Amino acid sequence: MLGIVKDCPEAGILLTGNMLRTRVALESAPNRQNRLDVVARHRATARTGGPEAALEDKAPDAPCLKQSSGLALGLTDLRRTKGLRGIAKAEAKMRVIYIAGASHTGSTLLAMMLNAHPEIIAVGELFKLNMKLTAKNAESGAQAPCSCGASSLWQCEFWSQVNQHIQSKANKSLNDLDVQAYTDFNENSAPNAAVFRAISEVSEKKFVVDSSKDLARMSYLLKMWDSNCHPIVIIRDPKGQISSVKNKYGGFFAHILRYERVYEQLRRRLGSSPHSVVRYEDLVAAPERTLRSILQPIGLDFDPLQLNWGEIPNHFVGGNRLRRLRPSNSELILDERWKHNLTRTQVNVIDLLTIGSRRFRKGPHRN
């Protein structure tokens, strides 16, 4: 089956092979930008080659492929810029995926799985960036290492490139930009906007994942970027989450109250706004199905690479030790230690006092 890109017959781009879904998406796209995004997604999911990835050129001077600068890109130029995917990335607006929820809920695991997608880069808990750039170990004096293995973020090749990019654009260093300044909403000049854009452009990824989980930060990013910021609420069985926090910090009742407060605040802040919800237990038990459910609302398809999340290098700021371990087999093991660590009475108390958060525990779903 063959199909010509809608409203662009002079481009002569033939979509060959089993591409019915891509063709339908192209024909229903409301404008050129959306069509370029569709082609970019198709190219990204067909990197290994095959008939679906074939793009044949018939007219190298297609006017519909002109960039805003007026430069017409023919097939040779397209190949030099990595094909239509390169054009779409250059013109598509960067988007933020924000992971929200309580601590000890699997946010690092989710971020690593998203990071394995060809169109996504995850950078951990970005609100800790300034602290990690300057923090030193009290005993050794060493700076906080990057999850890639570099001795510090300054020594990390990726973060060094981000810093250079910011210096070239804003004449400031990465540490000069306060990522916890939530008063500047200018998406062109705000410190957070500059950092996110630099991460996106250096990595050549359209989607940037921030797993800070901080409610104030999520509200700020939503206000600045609105539809270009998509929250994903991650939630875990409260018995597992509270047991994990209890084992680390001690205490009990305070953790229950904090758990409920986090999800009540998220419920009030997000309301009917677009967002996704994912349960940690579902992510571990059925990763492909769960990832599909949270990628679909942002226009992405699941990529098999995401099941090899442990093999993909990352450059996380903050997060738990999982980000540094990078298990080669990407094995998923459901953490149910609460069954041994909590008494029957504690289980009953948690079940009784976490009724309010049950709305989120019905996932995965989206609004």
NUDRENGU-477804 format. One record per residue (C-alpha): residue number from 1; x, y, z. Coordinates in pm, 1 decimal, decimal comma. Layout:
REM residues N
pos=NUM	east=X	north=Y	up=Z
...
***
This chain:
REM residues 367
pos=1	east=0,0	north=0,0	up=0,0
pos=2	east=131,3	north=344,4	up=-96,5
pos=3	east=35,7	north=685,5	up=30,3
pos=4	east=148,7	north=1043,5	up=-36,1
pos=5	east=196,3	north=1286,0	up=252,3
pos=6	east=-126,4	north=1486,7	up=267,1
pos=7	east=-118,6	north=1830,3	up=100,2
pos=8	east=237,7	north=1769,9	up=-8,1
pos=9	east=222,7	north=1565,8	up=-331,7
pos=10	east=513,0	north=1755,1	up=-482,9
pos=11	east=738,9	north=1615,8	up=-211,7
pos=12	east=685,7	north=1273,7	up=-365,3
pos=13	east=738,3	north=1099,7	up=-32,6
pos=14	east=600,2	north=747,0	up=-61,1
pos=15	east=513,7	north=558,4	up=253,8
pos=16	east=563,1	north=191,6	up=176,5
pos=17	east=491,6	north=-131,3	up=361,2
pos=18	east=248,4	north=-199,7	up=642,5
pos=19	east=183,7	north=163,7	up=735,7
pos=20	east=-191,7	north=201,5	up=755,2
pos=21	east=-180,1	north=352,8	up=1099,8
pos=22	east=84,2	north=607,2	up=1001,7
pos=23	east=-109,1	north=702,3	up=689,7
pos=24	east=-432,1	north=751,6	up=882,5
pos=25	east=-247,3	north=970,3	up=1132,2
pos=26	east=-97,2	north=1175,9	up=849,6
pos=27	east=-428,5	north=1227,2	up=675,2
pos=28	east=-599,7	north=1333,5	up=995,5
pos=29	east=-323,4	north=1571,7	up=1103,7
pos=30	east=-462,1	north=1928,9	up=1106,3
pos=31	east=-146,5	north=2105,4	up=989,6
pos=32	east=203,6	north=2063,5	up=853,7
pos=33	east=369,3	north=2059,5	up=1194,6
pos=34	east=149,6	north=1774,5	up=1310,8
pos=35	east=227,3	north=1579,7	up=993,5
pos=36	east=598,8	north=1625,6	up=1046,6
pos=37	east=557,2	north=1500,0	up=1403,0
pos=38	east=376,2	north=1189,7	up=1274,1
pos=39	east=656,7	north=1112,3	up=1030,1
pos=40	east=915,9	north=1176,3	up=1300,5
pos=41	east=748,8	north=926,7	up=1532,1
pos=42	east=732,8	north=670,2	up=1254,8
pos=43	east=1099,8	north=713,5	up=1176,2
pos=44	east=1193,2	north=686,8	up=1543,6
pos=45	east=1011,0	north=356,6	up=1585,9
pos=46	east=1158,6	north=208,2	up=1268,7
pos=47	east=1527,4	north=279,0	up=1327,2
pos=48	east=1624,0	north=-80,7	up=1279,2
pos=49	east=1518,6	north=-58,6	up=918,0
pos=50	east=1259,2	north=-257,5	up=725,7
pos=51	east=998,9	north=-179,4	up=463,9
pos=52	east=796,3	north=45,9	up=694,1
pos=53	east=1089,1	north=284,0	up=728,9
pos=54	east=1138,7	north=335,7	up=355,1
pos=55	east=1108,1	north=691,6	up=230,0
pos=56	east=1149,7	north=737,6	up=-143,1
pos=57	east=1220,5	north=1072,6	up=-305,9
pos=58	east=1069,7	north=1189,7	up=-632,2
pos=59	east=1104,6	north=1566,9	up=-614,5
pos=60	east=1393,4	north=1710,7	up=-414,7
pos=61	east=1260,6	north=2067,4	up=-412,9
pos=62	east=929,7	north=2012,7	up=-232,6
pos=63	east=803,5	north=2355,4	up=-116,3
pos=64	east=614,4	north=2200,7	up=176,5
pos=65	east=946,4	north=2095,8	up=329,3
pos=66	east=1089,4	north=2447,3	up=340,8
pos=67	east=1200,7	north=2557,5	up=683,9
pos=68	east=1103,5	north=2898,1	up=818,8
pos=69	east=1432,8	north=3033,9	up=688,3
pos=70	east=1313,8	north=2967,4	up=334,2
pos=71	east=1569,6	north=2696,6	up=265,9
pos=72	east=1422,8	north=2414,4	up=57,9
pos=73	east=1539,6	north=2073,6	up=169,1
pos=74	east=1571,0	north=1804,4	up=-96,7
pos=75	east=1635,5	north=1438,0	up=-32,4
pos=76	east=2012,8	north=1485,5	up=-6,5
pos=77	east=1966,7	north=1760,6	up=250,9
pos=78	east=1713,5	north=1552,4	up=441,6
pos=79	east=1959,6	north=1266,9	up=470,1
pos=80	east=2229,3	north=1502,9	up=593,3
pos=81	east=1994,8	north=1615,8	up=872,9
pos=82	east=1884,6	north=1262,5	up=960,8
pos=83	east=1574,9	north=1269,7	up=742,2
pos=84	east=1231,9	north=1399,7	up=822,9
pos=85	east=1285,8	north=1318,7	up=1188,1
pos=86	east=1558,3	north=1582,9	up=1193,8
pos=87	east=1322,2	north=1844,1	up=1047,9
pos=88	east=1044,4	north=1759,7	up=1288,1
pos=89	east=1280,1	north=1780,3	up=1584,1
pos=90	east=1413,3	north=2115,8	up=1470,0
pos=91	east=1063,2	north=2261,4	up=1439,7
pos=92	east=874,9	north=2073,6	up=1713,2
pos=93	east=845,8	north=2238,3	up=2050,3
pos=94	east=1021,1	north=2081,2	up=2345,5
pos=95	east=785,6	north=1914,7	up=2593,8
pos=96	east=827,6	north=1833,6	up=2960,9
pos=97	east=709,0	north=1510,0	up=3121,8
pos=98	east=681,5	north=1569,2	up=3495,3
pos=99	east=670,8	north=1271,9	up=3733,1
pos=100	east=470,0	north=1356,9	up=4044,1
pos=101	east=383,3	north=1159,7	up=4356,1
pos=102	east=523,7	north=1052,7	up=4690,8
pos=103	east=879,5	north=933,0	up=4746,6
pos=104	east=962,4	north=560,1	up=4737,0
pos=105	east=698,0	north=490,9	up=4472,1
pos=106	east=914,1	north=378,5	up=4177,8
pos=107	east=971,8	north=715,7	up=4013,3
pos=108	east=1336,8	north=637,2	up=3935,9
pos=109	east=1238,2	north=310,2	up=3768,2
pos=110	east=971,1	north=488,3	up=3562,3
pos=111	east=1216,7	north=762,3	up=3462,2
pos=112	east=1473,5	north=502,8	up=3350,0
pos=113	east=1211,2	north=324,7	up=3139,5
pos=114	east=1107,6	north=652,9	up=2978,1
pos=115	east=1473,0	north=746,0	up=2925,2
pos=116	east=1516,0	north=432,3	up=2712,5
pos=117	east=1269,4	north=567,3	up=2453,6
pos=118	east=1445,4	north=714,3	up=2145,2
pos=119	east=1249,2	north=1039,9	up=2170,9
pos=120	east=1285,2	north=1094,8	up=2546,1
pos=121	east=1562,4	north=1196,0	up=2783,1
pos=122	east=1516,7	north=1172,9	up=3159,6
pos=123	east=1744,3	north=1374,6	up=3387,6
pos=124	east=1625,9	north=1273,8	up=3732,8
pos=125	east=1516,4	north=1518,2	up=4003,1
pos=126	east=1606,8	north=1839,0	up=3826,5
pos=127	east=1505,9	north=2064,3	up=4115,5
pos=128	east=1821,8	north=1938,6	up=4292,7
pos=129	east=2048,2	north=2052,0	up=4006,8
pos=130	east=2205,4	north=2354,7	up=4178,2
pos=131	east=2263,7	north=2159,0	up=4498,4
pos=132	east=2428,2	north=1868,5	up=4312,7
pos=133	east=2651,2	north=2105,1	up=4116,1
pos=134	east=2797,0	north=2251,9	up=4434,7
pos=135	east=2751,1	north=1981,3	up=4702,0
pos=136	east=3059,0	north=1806,6	up=4840,6
pos=137	east=3092,3	north=1499,4	up=5056,9
pos=138	east=3159,0	north=1609,7	up=5414,9
pos=139	east=3435,2	north=1351,4	up=5462,8
pos=140	east=3603,1	north=1320,2	up=5124,3
pos=141	east=3524,6	north=1662,9	up=4980,6
pos=142	east=3421,8	north=1496,1	up=4654,5
pos=143	east=3137,6	north=1643,6	up=4451,5
pos=144	east=2815,1	north=1455,3	up=4384,4
pos=145	east=2876,3	north=1208,9	up=4097,5
pos=146	east=2664,9	north=1177,6	up=3785,3
pos=147	east=2471,8	north=853,9	up=3742,7
pos=148	east=2669,5	north=787,2	up=3422,2
pos=149	east=2979,7	north=723,2	up=3633,4
pos=150	east=3147,0	north=1063,4	up=3600,6
pos=151	east=3294,9	north=1189,7	up=3927,5
pos=152	east=3075,1	north=1501,1	up=3918,3
pos=153	east=2819,3	north=1669,8	up=3695,5
pos=154	east=3093,6	north=1908,1	up=3584,1
pos=155	east=3302,0	north=1610,7	up=3469,1
pos=156	east=3008,5	north=1448,6	up=3290,3
pos=157	east=3029,8	north=1494,5	up=2913,6
pos=158	east=2654,6	north=1545,7	up=2879,8
pos=159	east=2617,5	north=1806,3	up=3154,6
pos=160	east=2933,0	north=1980,1	up=3032,5
pos=161	east=2772,1	north=2015,4	up=2689,8
pos=162	east=2453,1	north=2147,7	up=2850,3
pos=163	east=2662,8	north=2404,5	up=3037,2
pos=164	east=2842,6	north=2509,2	up=2718,0
pos=165	east=2511,1	north=2539,6	up=2536,8
pos=166	east=2372,6	north=2770,4	up=2806,0
pos=167	east=2689,5	north=2978,3	up=2802,9
pos=168	east=2660,0	north=3023,9	up=2427,5
pos=169	east=2293,4	north=3123,1	up=2449,2
pos=170	east=2269,9	north=3318,7	up=2775,2
pos=171	east=2632,2	north=3399,0	up=2864,2
pos=172	east=2579,6	north=3224,6	up=3198,9
pos=173	east=2695,1	north=2898,9	up=3348,1
pos=174	east=2459,9	north=2619,1	up=3443,1
pos=175	east=2496,2	north=2697,4	up=3811,1
pos=176	east=2401,7	north=3062,7	up=3755,1
pos=177	east=2047,9	north=2950,6	up=3669,7
pos=178	east=1836,5	north=2892,0	up=3979,2
pos=179	east=1604,0	north=2605,1	up=3890,0
pos=180	east=1407,9	north=2660,2	up=4211,1
pos=181	east=1312,4	north=3014,5	up=4109,9
pos=182	east=939,9	north=2979,1	up=4046,3
pos=183	east=850,0	north=3342,4	up=3976,7
pos=184	east=971,8	north=3387,4	up=3617,9
pos=185	east=717,8	north=3246,7	up=3371,3
pos=186	east=882,8	north=3367,5	up=3051,8
pos=187	east=931,4	north=3048,2	up=2850,9
pos=188	east=1211,3	north=3212,6	up=2654,4
pos=189	east=1424,8	north=3354,1	up=2936,7
pos=190	east=1326,5	north=3185,2	up=3264,6
pos=191	east=1610,1	north=2980,8	up=3420,9
pos=192	east=1410,5	north=2657,9	up=3403,4
pos=193	east=1316,1	north=2722,7	up=3041,7
pos=194	east=1682,1	north=2772,5	up=2950,8
pos=195	east=1787,3	north=2451,5	up=3127,8
pos=196	east=1511,5	north=2237,1	up=2975,9
pos=197	east=1574,6	north=2375,5	up=2628,9
pos=198	east=1949,1	north=2314,8	up=2656,7
pos=199	east=1889,3	north=1955,2	up=2770,0
pos=200	east=1653,2	north=1897,2	up=2479,2
pos=201	east=1882,6	north=2048,6	up=2218,1
pos=202	east=2201,7	north=1882,7	up=2341,3
pos=203	east=2035,6	north=1540,6	up=2361,3
pos=204	east=1835,4	north=1597,5	up=2039,5
pos=205	east=1527,9	north=1467,8	up=2220,1
pos=206	east=1190,8	north=1642,7	up=2212,2
pos=207	east=1068,6	north=1514,2	up=2549,7
pos=208	east=1250,8	north=1588,8	up=2876,2
pos=209	east=1152,9	north=1397,9	up=3191,8
pos=210	east=1181,9	north=1569,6	up=3530,3
pos=211	east=1112,9	north=1333,0	up=3820,7
pos=212	east=1138,8	north=1594,3	up=4095,9
pos=213	east=792,2	north=1504,0	up=4235,0
pos=214	east=774,2	north=1847,1	up=4400,0
pos=215	east=419,0	north=1987,8	up=4385,8
pos=216	east=524,5	north=2354,0	up=4373,8
pos=217	east=757,5	north=2279,0	up=4084,8
pos=218	east=487,1	north=2092,3	up=3895,2
pos=219	east=245,3	north=2385,3	up=3940,6
pos=220	east=509,3	north=2627,6	up=3817,0
pos=221	east=592,8	north=2424,1	up=3506,6
pos=222	east=223,7	north=2378,7	up=3424,6
pos=223	east=168,3	north=2753,1	up=3452,6
pos=224	east=466,5	north=2831,6	up=3231,6
pos=225	east=414,3	north=2565,4	up=2965,1
pos=226	east=53,0	north=2455,7	up=3007,1
pos=227	east=-13,9	north=2182,0	up=2747,7
pos=228	east=359,2	north=2137,8	up=2684,8
pos=229	east=400,8	north=1994,8	up=3034,1
pos=230	east=240,5	north=1654,7	up=3091,6
pos=231	east=228,6	north=1527,7	up=3453,2
pos=232	east=248,6	north=1156,5	up=3525,4
pos=233	east=135,1	north=1069,7	up=3876,2
pos=234	east=302,5	north=755,2	up=4007,2
pos=235	east=145,9	north=579,9	up=4302,0
pos=236	east=233,4	north=270,4	up=4498,3
pos=237	east=32,7	north=55,1	up=4736,8
pos=238	east=53,5	north=264,5	up=5056,1
pos=239	east=163,8	north=-38,1	up=5256,1
pos=240	east=471,7	north=-75,2	up=5034,8
pos=241	east=549,9	north=297,0	up=5027,1
pos=242	east=503,3	north=352,8	up=5400,0
pos=243	east=700,9	north=39,8	up=5489,3
pos=244	east=988,8	north=157,4	up=5269,3
pos=245	east=996,3	north=506,2	up=5424,2
pos=246	east=956,3	north=362,1	up=5773,9
pos=247	east=1254,7	north=132,1	up=5724,7
pos=248	east=1470,3	north=426,5	up=5617,9
pos=249	east=1361,0	north=698,7	up=5859,6
pos=250	east=1166,6	north=527,0	up=6138,2
pos=251	east=823,9	north=652,0	up=6247,9
pos=252	east=488,1	north=539,1	up=6118,6
pos=253	east=180,9	north=764,1	up=6147,5
pos=254	east=354,5	north=1070,6	up=6001,5
pos=255	east=430,5	north=876,1	up=5683,1
pos=256	east=64,9	north=778,1	up=5642,5
pos=257	east=-48,9	north=1138,1	up=5677,9
pos=258	east=218,9	north=1258,1	up=5434,5
pos=259	east=119,4	north=995,4	up=5178,8
pos=260	east=-244,7	north=1101,4	up=5190,1
pos=261	east=-157,3	north=1471,2	up=5181,9
pos=262	east=58,7	north=1432,7	up=4869,1
pos=263	east=-214,6	north=1263,7	up=4667,0
pos=264	east=-491,1	north=1489,1	up=4795,6
pos=265	east=-288,5	north=1793,4	up=4688,9
pos=266	east=-224,7	north=1636,4	up=4349,0
pos=267	east=-594,7	north=1559,1	up=4309,5
pos=268	east=-687,3	north=1920,2	up=4383,9
pos=269	east=-413,1	north=2070,1	up=4165,0
pos=270	east=-464,4	north=1850,5	up=3859,5
pos=271	east=-842,3	north=1812,1	up=3872,9
pos=272	east=-960,9	north=1743,0	up=3520,9
pos=273	east=-639,5	north=1873,3	up=3361,1
pos=274	east=-465,5	north=1629,0	up=3124,4
pos=275	east=-241,0	north=1391,3	up=3317,0
pos=276	east=-159,5	north=1023,2	up=3341,9
pos=277	east=-156,2	north=793,0	up=3641,5
pos=278	east=56,2	north=481,4	up=3674,7
pos=279	east=70,6	north=227,3	up=3955,3
pos=280	east=412,9	north=98,7	up=4051,2
pos=281	east=272,3	north=-253,2	up=4077,9
pos=282	east=137,7	north=-238,5	up=3720,7
pos=283	east=466,0	north=-98,4	up=3588,9
pos=284	east=651,9	north=-400,0	up=3727,2
pos=285	east=390,5	north=-665,4	up=3643,1
pos=286	east=302,1	north=-543,6	up=3290,8
pos=287	east=564,5	north=-288,1	up=3179,9
pos=288	east=481,4	north=-278,7	up=2808,6
pos=289	east=107,5	north=-233,7	up=2857,3
pos=290	east=161,3	north=25,4	up=3129,5
pos=291	east=414,1	north=225,5	up=2928,6
pos=292	east=183,6	north=225,5	up=2626,7
pos=293	east=-93,0	north=370,8	up=2841,2
pos=294	east=118,0	north=667,6	up=2949,5
pos=295	east=294,0	north=729,1	up=2616,3
pos=296	east=-21,6	north=739,0	up=2405,6
pos=297	east=-153,5	north=1068,7	up=2552,4
pos=298	east=167,9	north=1248,3	up=2453,1
pos=299	east=166,7	north=1108,9	up=2100,3
pos=300	east=437,8	north=845,0	up=2136,8
pos=301	east=440,0	north=471,5	up=2075,0
pos=302	east=599,7	north=216,7	up=2302,5
pos=303	east=952,3	north=122,6	up=2196,5
pos=304	east=1097,6	north=-224,4	up=2272,8
pos=305	east=1416,2	north=-54,8	up=2393,8
pos=306	east=1220,9	north=48,6	up=2701,0
pos=307	east=1223,0	north=-309,2	up=2825,9
pos=308	east=1604,1	north=-287,4	up=2827,5
pos=309	east=1596,9	north=21,2	up=3046,9
pos=310	east=1888,0	north=-98,4	up=3260,7
pos=311	east=2127,8	north=-98,8	up=2965,7
pos=312	east=2068,2	north=262,7	up=2861,1
pos=313	east=2314,2	north=521,8	up=3003,1
pos=314	east=2156,9	north=806,7	up=3196,0
pos=315	east=2259,6	north=1135,5	up=3353,3
pos=316	east=2025,5	north=1160,5	up=3650,3
pos=317	east=2031,5	north=1432,6	up=3911,4
pos=318	east=1914,5	north=1275,4	up=4237,9
pos=319	east=1700,1	north=963,5	up=4253,5
pos=320	east=1770,8	north=637,7	up=4432,3
pos=321	east=2068,6	north=405,4	up=4387,2
pos=322	east=1893,2	north=221,1	up=4102,3
pos=323	east=1998,6	north=497,6	up=3863,4
pos=324	east=2366,8	north=408,4	up=3919,6
pos=325	east=2335,8	north=29,5	up=3921,9
pos=326	east=2214,8	north=-6,3	up=3561,9
pos=327	east=2135,1	north=-380,7	up=3587,4
pos=328	east=2233,3	north=-543,7	up=3258,4
pos=329	east=1930,2	north=-772,8	up=3247,3
pos=330	east=1673,9	north=-499,3	up=3325,8
pos=331	east=1496,4	north=-748,0	up=3550,3
pos=332	east=1184,7	north=-623,9	up=3726,0
pos=333	east=1113,6	north=-754,3	up=4074,8
pos=334	east=807,8	north=-636,8	up=4265,8
pos=335	east=909,4	north=-502,4	up=4606,8
pos=336	east=665,3	north=-652,9	up=4855,8
pos=337	east=882,7	north=-648,2	up=5165,1
pos=338	east=599,6	north=-479,5	up=5350,2
pos=339	east=439,3	north=-822,0	up=5389,1
pos=340	east=721,4	north=-914,3	up=5625,6
pos=341	east=802,4	north=-572,3	up=5772,0
pos=342	east=454,6	north=-460,5	up=5882,2
pos=343	east=242,1	north=-612,4	up=6154,3
pos=344	east=-119,9	north=-705,6	up=6092,8
pos=345	east=-226,7	north=-407,4	up=6301,1
pos=346	east=-10,1	north=-169,0	up=6100,5
pos=347	east=-155,7	north=-305,8	up=5775,3
pos=348	east=-508,8	north=-247,9	up=5903,6
pos=349	east=-425,5	north=106,2	up=6017,2
pos=350	east=-275,4	north=193,1	up=5677,1
pos=351	east=-577,5	north=51,1	up=5492,7
pos=352	east=-811,2	north=254,0	up=5713,9
pos=353	east=-624,7	north=585,1	up=5690,8
pos=354	east=-548,4	north=584,7	up=5316,5
pos=355	east=-904,5	north=572,2	up=5184,1
pos=356	east=-872,2	north=917,0	up=5027,2
pos=357	east=-593,5	north=819,1	up=4788,8
pos=358	east=-784,9	north=525,5	up=4642,2
pos=359	east=-888,0	north=742,0	up=4347,7
pos=360	east=-529,4	north=730,4	up=4223,1
pos=361	east=-484,7	north=362,5	up=4304,4
pos=362	east=-731,1	north=250,0	up=4037,6
pos=363	east=-482,5	north=323,1	up=3756,1
pos=364	east=-325,2	north=313,5	up=3515,3
pos=365	east=-556,6	north=571,5	up=3363,1
pos=366	east=-547,7	north=923,3	up=3228,3
pos=367	east=-761,9	north=1234,5	up=3230,0
***
